[in-house]
């Protein structure tokens, strides 16, 4: 469902329909949703939460999901033209990870190109073109590599979906090899076990060898240290008898786990299911797993009926009821009584609550009192839409997220701007991190050049701004905005926010020097003398004045 999870699907699974009790087909969907497991866990951790580029788990509660951008998922699915109640998933995106368009479809194209190139290399023309045409039609053409959902109802009558996949049948490969293998020459000399399986014409043997090759490929890749390898090992097992992923069979995504129970030490007997080897559902962990629906499988027994609602997923549209909002820290309260926080998300959002969004358009030089300033520009307010992937400072009247609702809408195409703020979707180590600002300028983040949003409690004025990190801090959080400076700008440790919109009262008061507080001279908010003030906010005789 997300990148690391779907990688295992791509390697080992395709997707087709299955016989279930379906509800009436619903219209096609395109919008922002949360995906909730239908099984009512005692701890409430049923919401799918994207926690990393290769990690997603159903491990958030409804209350937690309210403020977690990683639970907001852009889903587009259209009705399948052949199977009633079945939907083809065309977009599945969250936290910058686009499973379908960014990973699955390009991967399929690469596989097909590699096959064609290999056939051209090993078989002489025109035989290569004929062979590829047959392979493309009879083998690849028989595989359904799209993601699907199927309408179903939970045990208590709620609308839900099965998310399932079917491992492609290896029979077309065996048939192809039986007809054209003689022309392959030494193509499989480096894979003797696979060649022997193809020569035997046994599709189960072919699949088992393909599993081994896929697993070896993954273990030698950058995914070797991820949970992906452990998941695949869990399904493949160490022996043929333990293998749970079989060619030509359908598997369903569930929340939780299955545990094997073998009270008598004998194979599963449908007539005595509880007294012989069988599976029982274990929902104590919030995790993903897969099960099948093979009622006559002697080793594992009927799995889908055991999991019940844990194999069903509810699509909860993100709206005013199931809202997304921000929760500023109570410590980030400005002298204007407002609360401030930052946000960096993949999706565009309409501001529903009484919230203002600001960008940082640059930094100013030091003023007479030694303050450096980050120049603030108002981007949006209630009713406006903030473009996708725009790092912003948010001004809120409350710390309650229900008052600070942001409604996801539109697509994830970013807009170029002069915004200097940067962000990352997932928490990351500072050193080695590369980010881009609104103009597309790339920065290599270091401890010296990054400035985090904070408040200076040591200053009597408590100015809010962007501050140099403590030396013990080694990472930046995900979904937050920060400044990354040039080498010249990085000479300044801190940057106080400076509003220039003529409307904001300011989150702190920066006074000019004492000998200039009552001299009838206008100063701007950076303490610079202004000979001919025009419209804007100025300091006159120690007080703020607005010239309209």
Secondary structure, DSSP 8 states (H G I E B T S, - for coil): --HHHHHHHHHH-B--------------EEEEEEEEESS--TT---EEEEEETTEEEEEE-HHHHTT-GGG-EEEEEEE-SSSTTEEEEEEEEETTEEIIIIIIHHHHHHHHHHHHHHHHHHS-TTHHHHHHHHHHHHTGGG---SEEEEEEE-TTS-EEEEEEEE---SHHHHHHHHHHGGG-TTTTTT-HHHHHHHHHT-HHHHHHHHHHHHHHHHHTSTTTTSHHHHHHHHHH-SSGGG----TT-EEEEEESEEEEE-SSSS---GGGTTTSSEEEEE-SS--EEEEE--TT-TTT---HHHHGGGG-EEEEE-SSSS--B----TT-B-TTS-EEEEE--SS-EEE-SSEEEEEEEEEE---TTS--EEEEEEEE-TT-EE-TT--EEEEES-S-GGGSBEEE-S-------S--EEEESS-EESTT-EEE-TT--EEE--TTTEEEEEE-TTSTT--EEEEE--TT--EE-TTEEEEE--TTGGG-SEEEEEE-SSS---SS-----GGGSSSS-EE-TTS-EESS--SEEEEETTEEEEE-
